[in-house]
Amino acid sequence: MIFELTILGSNSATPSFGRHQTAQLLNINEKFYLIDCGEGTQVRLKYYKKKFSRISHIFISHLHGDHYFGLPGLLSTMHLQGRTEELHLFAPAGLREILLILLKHSATTLNYPLHFHETNPEKPEQIFENKHIIVNSIPLQHGIPCTGFYFKEKPKTRKIIKEKLTDEFTLQEIIDLKHGKDVEINGKILRNEDFTIKKRQRSFAFCSDTSYQEGIIDQIRDVSLLYHETTFMKNYAEKALRTGHSTTHQAAQIAQKANAERLIIGHYSSRYREIQPLLQEAREIFPVTELAIEGKSFSVSEIEPS
C-alpha cells in the first residue's frame, strides 16, 4: 500500500529562486490529499503530472495567502474540467466566506458538491476518518489561528510469508494468521510470528507555520514522517519567535523529542538563495533530516526496515 508525500511548494511568503509557496500532496493507497494550496499549486500539479481529479480532500492550515491563494484557481479549474465528484475542504473559519464571495461575484455555480469542515485551532480533534486512515488537527502557534494535520493509518492485517505456507493450511487458518493468531495443525501449534510480518501503522505530521512548540510532541510521537516549517537559520531565533516561525535547530529539536523517524524541513525564507546550510544546521541535532525540494517524493515502507 502506497504512503507517499510529494512536495509541490517549499518557500515562505513570496516565491523566489525557483521555489513556490507551500503545497504538498499525500498519496495513501491511491487516495490523494492536498495539504495547503499556495499560489501556483495547480501549475505545480500539472508540471508534476498529478491529476486534479484524484484529489478528494484538501486541508488548509491557516489563512495567510501563501497557504491558500492557489485554492480559488484550483477549484475553478476543477469546475471547468467538468468535475462532478464531491470535494471536502478542511480549513479555519473564514475560508468558506472568502470562497463563497469569489464564486458569487464570478457568477459561478460549481458542478460538484464542495463540503466545508471548519477546523478548531484551540485543541486537537479528529477531523476525518475512512477505512484506511484517521486525520487529527494539531493546534499551532502563529500570528493567526493555525492548525497542522496528523495522518495515521489504522491497524492492518499482517503480511503472510507465502514461501512458508504448505498445502496443510486451510483458508481459515491463513485468515487467522493474517489477524495475528497462532494456528494448530496436526496437534502442533504454529506461531503467528513465524509465518507473518507485521505491517506498520505509518503516519505523517504536517506542522505548518508555527513557533517552537513542545506542546505538539506527545501528539506526533514516533511519527514516521514529520514536516516542520523551518523559515530561518538558528541565528534568527529572535525573529522567528517574533513572527511565529521556527529555526533549523528548533524544528530538529521537535523531531528529536518526538522520536520521529524522518524530518523534512521547508517554508524557507526568501532571504536564502541556497538552502543547503539550513539542512546542515538541522542535521547537527537531528541527522535524519531532508530538504523539502519541489517535485521530490518521500515514501514510507509498509514493512519495518530490517
C-alpha positions in Angstrom: 0.0 0.0 0.0 1.4 3.4 -1.0 2.3 6.1 1.5 4.0 8.9 -0.3 4.4 12.6 0.1 5.2 14.9 -2.8 6.4 18.5 -2.3 4.7 21.0 -4.6 5.8 24.2 -2.9 8.6 24.9 -0.4 9.1 28.6 0.1 7.5 31.0 2.6 5.6 34.2 1.8 6.9 35.0 -1.6 8.1 32.8 -4.5 11.9 33.2 -5.1 14.8 31.3 -6.5 12.5 28.9 -8.4 10.7 28.0 -5.2 6.9 28.4 -4.7 4.6 28.7 -1.7 3.6 25.8 0.5 1.7 22.9 -1.0 2.0 19.1 -0.6 0.3 16.1 -1.9 -0.1 13.0 0.2 -0.9 9.7 -1.5 -2.2 6.9 0.8 -3.3 3.8 -1.1 -4.1 5.9 -4.2 -6.3 8.3 -2.2 -4.9 11.9 -2.7 -4.9 14.6 0.0 -3.8 18.1 -0.8 -2.2 19.9 2.1 -2.1 23.7 1.8 -2.5 25.3 -1.6 -0.2 28.3 -2.1 -0.3 30.4 -5.2 0.5 28.4 -8.3 -0.3 25.0 -6.8 -2.4 23.9 -9.8 0.5 24.8 -12.1 2.8 22.6 -10.0 0.3 19.8 -10.0 0.2 19.8 -13.8 4.0 20.1 -14.0 4.5 17.0 -11.9 1.7 15.2 -13.7 -0.7 14.9 -10.7 -4.3 14.7 -11.8 -6.7 17.2 -10.1 -9.5 14.7 -10.3 -7.7 12.3 -7.9 -7.8 14.9 -5.1 -10.8 14.2 -2.8 -9.8 16.2 0.3 -8.0 19.5 0.8 -6.5 20.6 4.2 -5.6 24.3 4.7 -3.6 25.2 7.8 -4.3 28.9 8.0 -5.4 32.0 6.1 -2.1 33.6 5.3 -2.1 33.9 1.5 0.9 31.8 0.8 -1.0 28.8 2.1 -4.3 29.2 0.3 -4.2 31.8 -2.6 -3.9 28.9 -5.1 -7.2 27.4 -3.9 -9.7 29.5 -5.8 -7.9 28.9 -9.1 -7.7 25.1 -8.4 -11.4 24.9 -7.5 -12.3 26.9 -10.7 -10.2 24.6 -12.9 -11.8 21.5 -11.4 -15.2 23.1 -12.3 -14.1 24.0 -15.8 -12.9 20.4 -16.3 -16.3 19.1 -15.5 -15.7 17.6 -12.1 -18.8 16.1 -10.5 -17.3 14.2 -7.6 -17.6 15.8 -4.2 -14.7 17.6 -2.6 -14.1 18.1 1.1 -12.3 21.1 2.4 -10.9 21.3 6.0 -9.9 24.8 6.9 -10.1 27.6 9.5 -13.2 29.7 10.0 -13.4 32.4 7.3 -12.3 30.4 4.2 -15.9 29.4 3.4 -16.9 33.1 3.4 -14.0 34.0 1.2 -14.7 31.3 -1.4 -18.4 31.9 -1.5 -17.8 35.6 -2.2 -15.5 34.8 -5.0 -18.0 32.3 -6.5 -20.8 34.8 -6.1 -19.1 37.7 -7.9 -17.9 35.5 -10.7 -21.4 34.1 -11.1 -20.0 30.6 -10.7 -22.0 27.6 -9.5 -19.7 24.7 -9.1 -20.5 21.5 -10.9 -19.5 19.5 -7.9 -20.5 19.5 -4.2 -18.0 21.4 -2.0 -18.2 20.5 1.7 -16.6 22.8 4.2 -15.3 21.4 7.5 -14.2 24.1 10.0 -11.1 23.3 12.0 -10.5 24.2 15.7 -7.2 25.9 16.4 -7.6 25.6 20.1 -7.4 21.8 20.7 -6.5 18.6 18.8 -9.6 17.0 17.2 -10.3 14.1 14.9 -11.4 15.7 11.7 -11.6 12.9 9.2 -11.7 9.1 9.0 -12.1 6.5 6.3 -11.3 2.8 6.2 -7.5 3.4 5.9 -6.7 6.5 8.0 -7.6 8.9 10.7 -6.7 12.6 10.5 -6.3 14.8 13.6 -5.7 18.5 13.7 -2.6 19.9 15.5 -3.0 23.3 17.1 0.0 25.5 16.3 1.3 28.9 17.5 1.3 31.5 14.8 0.1 35.1 14.3 -3.4 33.9 13.3 -5.4 30.7 14.0 -3.4 27.8 12.5 -3.5 24.0 12.6 -1.3 21.3 11.4 -2.5 17.9 10.4 -1.6 14.4 11.6 -2.4 11.5 9.2 -2.2 8.0 10.7 -3.0 4.6 9.2 -5.4 2.3 11.0 -4.1 -1.1 12.2 -3.7 -3.6 9.4 -3.7 -7.3 9.0 -0.3 -9.0 8.9 1.6 -9.9 5.7 1.7 -13.7 5.1 5.2 -15.1 4.2 3.9 -17.2 1.3 7.1 -19.3 1.0 6.4 -20.8 4.4 2.9 -21.9 3.7 2.2 -25.5 2.8 -0.9 -27.3 1.4 -1.8 -28.2 5.0 -3.1 -24.7 5.7 -6.8 -24.1 5.2 -8.2 -20.8 4.1 -9.5 -20.1 7.6 -6.1 -20.8 9.1 -4.5 -18.3 6.7 -7.1 -15.7 7.7 -6.3 -16.4 11.3 -2.6 -15.8 10.7 -3.3 -12.5 8.9 -5.2 -11.4 12.0 -2.3 -12.2 14.3 -3.5 -15.6 15.7 -1.5 -18.8 16.2 -2.9 -21.9 14.5 -2.9 -25.6 15.3 -2.2 -28.1 12.6 -2.0 -31.9 13.3 -1.7 -31.1 17.0 1.2 -28.7 16.6 0.9 -25.0 17.5 2.4 -22.8 14.7 3.3 -19.4 16.0 2.0 -16.4 14.0 5.3 -14.6 14.1 7.0 -17.5 12.2 4.6 -17.1 9.2 3.8 -13.4 9.0 5.3 -10.0 9.1 3.7 -7.1 10.9 2.7 -4.1 8.8 3.4 -0.7 10.2 0.9 2.0 11.0 2.6 4.7 9.0 2.0 8.4 9.9 2.7 11.9 8.6 2.6 15.1 10.6 2.3 18.4 8.8 3.4 21.3 11.1 2.8 24.4 9.1 3.7 27.9 10.3 4.5 27.8 14.0 6.9 29.0 16.6 8.8 26.4 18.7 6.0 24.5 20.5 6.8 21.4 22.7 3.0 21.0 23.3 2.7 19.1 20.0 5.3 16.5 20.8 3.1 13.9 22.5 0.6 14.1 19.7 3.1 13.4 17.0 5.4 11.0 19.0 7.0 8.2 16.9 5.7 9.8 13.7 7.0 8.1 10.5 7.5 11.3 8.6 7.4 14.8 10.1 7.3 18.0 8.1 8.1 21.0 10.2 8.4 24.6 9.0 12.0 25.9 9.1 11.8 29.5 8.0 15.1 30.7 9.4 18.6 29.5 10.4 19.4 29.4 14.1 20.9 32.9 14.2 17.4 34.3 13.6 15.8 32.7 16.6 14.5 36.1 17.9 12.9 37.0 14.6 11.4 33.5 14.3 9.7 33.9 17.7 8.5 37.4 16.8 6.9 36.3 13.6 5.5 33.0 14.7 8.1 30.8 12.9 10.8 28.3 13.7 14.5 27.8 13.1 16.5 24.8 11.9 17.5 23.9 15.4 14.0 24.2 16.7 12.5 22.0 14.1 15.2 19.4 14.7 14.6 19.5 18.4 10.9 18.8 17.9 11.8 15.9 15.7 14.3 14.6 18.2 12.0 14.9 21.2 9.1 13.3 19.3 11.3 10.4 18.2 10.3 11.0 14.6 11.8 8.6 12.0 12.5 11.3 9.4 12.2 15.1 9.4 11.5 17.3 6.3 12.2 21.0 6.6 10.7 23.7 4.4 8.9 27.1 4.2 12.3 28.7 3.6 12.6 32.5 3.9 13.3 34.2 0.6 16.5 35.6 2.2 18.1 32.3 1.5 19.1 31.6 -2.1 21.0 28.5 -1.0 19.1 26.1 1.4 21.8 23.5 1.9 23.1 25.5 5.0 19.6 25.0 6.6 19.9 21.3 6.1 23.4 21.2 7.7 22.2 23.1 10.8 19.2 20.8 11.3 21.3 17.7 11.0 23.5 19.0 13.8 20.7 18.0 16.1 18.6 15.5 14.0 20.7 13.7 11.4 17.8 12.1 9.6 16.7 15.4 8.1 15.9 16.1 4.4 15.0 19.3 2.5 11.6 19.9 1.0 12.6 20.1 -2.6 9.8 20.7 -5.1 8.9 17.6 -7.1 10.7 15.3 -4.6 8.6 12.5 -3.1 9.1 10.8 0.3 7.8 7.2 0.7 7.3 5.2 3.9 7.6 1.5 3.7 4.8 -0.7 5.0 7.2 -3.2 6.4 9.6 -2.4 9.2 13.2 -1.9 7.7 15.4 -4.8 8.7 
